Amino acid sequence: MKRVVLSLVLSLVFSGAFAAGQFGTAQYPIRMEDGDEVTNFALSAELNAALGKLTGQVPVGNLNGDVTVYQFYDLNCPYCREAAADVDDLIKADKKLKLVFVPYAVLSVQSVQGALIEIGASKVATPEQFFDFHRRIYMARGTIDGPKTLQAAKEAGLDANKVAALGNTQDGLDTLRANADFGSKAKLMATPAYVINGVAILGHPGLKTLQKIVAAVRACGKVVCV
C-alpha cells in the first residue's frame, strides 16, 4: 500500500494537480479582508456537473442548505490549517449553509495517508461527527499522517479499526485520484480552494469575504452583486 500511495502522490504532483505560481485570474471583483485581489474564475458547465459526482466529498452543516460551499484541502497545507478556524466559524454562524469537504491530497505521501483515514471516517460518521473529527485533525502538531489522523478519529469517538479498514483500500486511492484529476482539470492550483455557485476561488480569502460571497449568492444568485 505504501508503494501505491507514493506512486499516487508522484503522479498527482507531476501531472500538475498542484503547482505554485499559476495565479492571477480575477474574473469577479472579490477581495481579501486586507484588500488584496483573490484569484477566481467560473468553472465550465461540464466541470460543475463533474463536481457534483465526485465520490470523495463529505457534506456538513445544513445538508439542505440554500448555498453550498465546496472546500478542496490538503491536510498538510498550512493555509488550510489557518482556514480551519474560519470554516468552523462560518458553519456555526450560518445555519442555512452547506459545506462540502473535498480531500485534495496532493502535497505528500503523509497527506494521502491522512486523507484515506478521512475517507474511511466519512463512511461511518454523521456529518456532526465528521466535522468534529476534521477539526481535531488540525489540533495535531507537525506533519499530519495516517497515525495522527487515526488518533483524531479515536478522539472523536469513532471505531479506529473500522475507519482504517474502510479507508485504506484501492477504492480510497481511486477516490483521491479522481479528486486530484478534477482539481487539475479545474485549475485548482492552490490549497485551500473553494467552489461557490460555480466559481472557483483559489486560496483562503478570509471569513468575512466568504460570508459576503454567500450573502451575495443568496441576494442575487452571483458571487458578487452589481
QUIBELNOR-V274850 format. One record per run of one state. SS is the DSSP state (hx for helix, st for strand, lp for the rest). FROM is the first residue (numbers start at 0). TO is the last residue. If there is no record, write none. Layout:
ss	from	to
SS	FROM	TO
SS	FROM	TO
This chain:
ss	from	to
lp	0	0
hx	1	13
lp	14	24
st	25	25
lp	26	29
st	30	30
lp	31	35
st	36	36
lp	37	38
st	39	41
lp	42	43
hx	44	50
lp	51	55
st	56	60
lp	61	65
st	66	72
lp	73	76
hx	77	92
lp	93	95
st	96	102
lp	103	107
hx	108	121
lp	122	125
hx	126	136
lp	137	144
hx	145	154
lp	155	158
hx	159	166
lp	167	168
hx	169	184
lp	185	191
st	192	195
lp	196	197
st	198	201
lp	202	205
hx	206	219
lp	220	225
